[in-house]
Amino acid sequence: MFSLKNISVIRSGNLILNDITATIHTGDFITVIGSNGAGKTTLLETISGNLMPTKGTITFNDTDITNANEQQRAIFI
């Protein structure tokens, strides 16, 4: 199970993601949709570890991976 809890991201002084919360279970199929500038890429970069959230936690099977970088997260995702 993969969880995002209250994820917020501020880039260049702009609030891009605001309190995103989601739980994705093994086998789930999800789609991220939205208009240009809605934060889709920022969300995926945050999940991958390329971008650290300003606020919130990211967990994988109850392991907090919020502060793990891309290489550290690769074993989980």
N, C-alpha and C positions, 0 to 999 in steps of 0.2 A: 504494500500500500504506500502510495506517495501522497504527501499532504503539504499544502501551502496554507499558512495561517496568518492572516492579517498582513500580507505582503504589500509593502509600499516602496516605490522607487522614485527618487528625485534625481533628475539629470539636468545639469546646467541651470539649476534653480527652478526647474519646472516639475510639478508633480505629474508623473507619467502613469504610475499604477497606484491605486488608492485602496488599501485594505482588501486585497484579493484573497479569498479563502476558497479552497477546493480540495477535494479528496478524490484520488484516482486509484481504483482497485486493480489488481492484476487482471488482465484480460479486457479491461475497459477500452473502448475506442472513443477518442475525443477529437473534436475539431475546434480550432480557435479561429473565430471570424470577427471581422470588424472593419471599419473604414480606415483609410489612410490616416496614420497618426494616432490610432486608437490604443497602441501599446502592445500589439501582438508580438513584435520582434523583441521588445523589452522584456515581456513575460518569458519568452523562450530563452533569451540570454540569461535571465535571472535563474531559471530552472537549471540551465546547463552549467552555471557557475562562472560564466563569462562576465557577469555583472552581479555585484552583491546588492542585496536589498537594503534600503535605508531603514526599514522596520519589518518585523515579522520573522517567522521561522519556516524552514523547509525541512521536512522529515521524510525518510525512506525507511519503511519497516521499523518505526519508532527510534531510528537513529537520526539525530540532528545533524544535517549536512549544510546548514545555513552558511557557515563560514568556510566551507570546503571549496577549493578552486576547481576548475574544469577537470584537471587530471585526477584529483581526489574523488570527484563525483562520478567519474567514468566507471568505476567499479560497481556503483549502485544503479545507475540509470541505463 
